[in-house]
Structure formats: structure tokens, C-alpha cells
């Protein structure tokens, strides 16, 4: 009987061990299959108090630059090897902090969530350091560059054979909009940051930085025939004029990035007349530059490659171009040679299929605008709107 009990105990132990190992593997697999942005901000609230979340937080703390920001496109939720840890330790003093692709803002949101569940003061200290980085990076004109400190010419020419553009005021991929929304959540005491108990001085700085950002947005809006239109994906940090980025991202009216700006403006509780005119001007521009009767499909070529094509379809949803020429206000398409073309079919396979040249994002702004008119504007402002338009 003793032997049978011993065997039963061994079998039970092995079963539990295997189940535990399987559970760990499943969790690890789930973590690998998720993007860092999802792990950082969209996991269940209680998960941010887990041992796993704290281990990830150690990676985030290690990778934070001395100046306060983080690099982009880094999977902090995956285990760092000893060599990777050493690399991040050595790189702390180097440039590389950025707001591109959600960097810095994503890491700050993650630290706030982990702090809420653990109250580890190191997370709060790193959070405040990151917020101060945002303040340092802002230009006096209210804009934010893509990288701070900005990259030098050698860094960017090596990437895409273009002149340096990381210093430009960057609306591309909603970099500046995401930063401003984050600051707004700080000074409006959003519940996401309540447990940090940030002092009033930080909240005041966040509010001032946000307001400066709004001024920058209004001052960079492209004016045509004395009427506000939309924005370029990036603007010169000195002149505020539309500016080039990568070789195929020329100065233009941006049919995509302007949407994030509009949504931000429409979220302001008491908009000034200047903000109202800015919003209405941009909406009017989108209304007059929509593209109807086409859709984008992907076909398989004879060589097996996938290829995007434009197909006529009277019932297709409305689209807008990613970029519109500043002079003609017509859509353009471009290869890495920087030469504008009139159609998607005229550019090479790489850029035709490796970049988004059409967008339906403005549809969201048009829908929000209808709600905004009723909810945000008093009678006199609504009257002004119809008089102007």
C-alpha cells in the first residue's frame, strides 16, 4: 500500500508539474504573440500587478534614456538576454528617444499601470522623468520633433538617403497628437494617472504645453485663399511651412495625419472662434477632396507577387489620398526617387505595395463633426459657421 501511495504521489506531482509547465508555456506564447503596445496598455487591470508585469517593467526602466525618453519598435515584453541588458545600459546616454510609432508615450502609460498595482516608487520616478522629457522636447513654438535630441544628418541619410527630418514638427503617425492627448490626461486628472498623485506643478506644465501645442497646430494649418485647410504630415520647426520627410513623403496636404489633429481639436471643451474656424475649414477641405467611384484591391501576379490595383466601382466607400499636391491639390504617388506621379500604377512595386496611399480616416472626422456641431457650439457660433460657409 505504501508503494502504491508513493507511486500515486509521484504521478500526481508529475501531472501538476506538467500542467504548470504547460500553463507557463501558454502564457509565454500568448505574450510573444501580442504586440508591445497591447501588452503595455490593453491587458486586464489585475495583470499589471503580476510578477510578469514587474519583470517587464524592469526592462522598461533599463531601456529608458538618461534624458527620459525611449527608443521605438522595441519589444520590452520579451525577455532580455544578458547581452541585451548590457547593450541598453551602455546606450542610456545615447540619442534615440522618440515619439515615433507610439514610443515614450506607450512606455509611460505602462509604468503608470504597473505603479497603480505595486506602488513601486521607481516606476513613478521614471514616469515623472519621462514627462519632463516631453516638456524638454517641445519647441518654443509649441511643436514636438519626431526625435529628441534630434538626429544629425548622418543618422538619417543612412536610413533613407534623405536630408534630416527628425527635427521637424511631426504630425506623422499621430506622434504629436498622441503626445498632446497624453498631456491632457495628466492635467485633467484622468483616472489612469490618479494613483501617481502628480503634483500641481506638473499638471500646470502639462496644461501649458498642451495649449502651446494647440497654438502650433493653428499656426501650421495650411491657408489657401485666406481659408484654413488641413496640415502636412510634418512642418518646418522654424518657418512652420509644410516640409519633406522621407524621399517619397514630400510636403503636401495630408489626408491621413490631419484627421488625428481634427479629432483632437474637436475634443476641446470650450473652443475659441479660431479653433472653430480651423475645424470647419479642414472639414470643408475634406468634403471637397474626397475620392469616389474607386476601390483598392490586391491581385496575384503571374510571378506570384501580390500587387495593389485601383478598380472602378460606383458603390465603393469614399476614399481620400494620403497626400495631395500643395499647388494642384490633386493626389500624388511617389517612389524613393522623389518624383511625383499621378496614379498608383505609375510607381514601382515596392512603394506601391509597401505604403498606404489611400485612406478612409477622414470619414471618422466628418462623422464626429456632425456630433460636434450640436454638442459643442452655441447658437451664435453656429450662426457664424453658416455665415462663413
Secondary structure, DSSP 8 states (H G I E B T S, - for coil): -HHHHHHHHHHHHHHHHHHHHHHHHHHHHHHHHS-HHHHHHSS-GGGGGSHHHHHHHHHHHHHS-TTS---SS--TTS---HHHHHHHHHGGGSS--B-GGGTTHHHHHHHHHHHHHH--HHHHHHHHHHHHHHHHHB-TTS-BBSBSS---HHHHHHHHSS---TTSEE-GGGHHHHHHHHHHHHHTT-GGGGGG---HHHHHHHHHHHHHHHHHHHHHS-EETTEE----SEE-TTT--B---STT--S-EETTHHHHHHHHHHT-TT--HHHHHHHHHHHHHHHHT-B-SEEEEEEE-TTS-EEEEEEE-TTS--BEESEE-TTT--B-EE-TT--EESSGGGS-HHHHHSS--EE-THHHHHHHHHHHHHHH--HHHHHHHHHH-
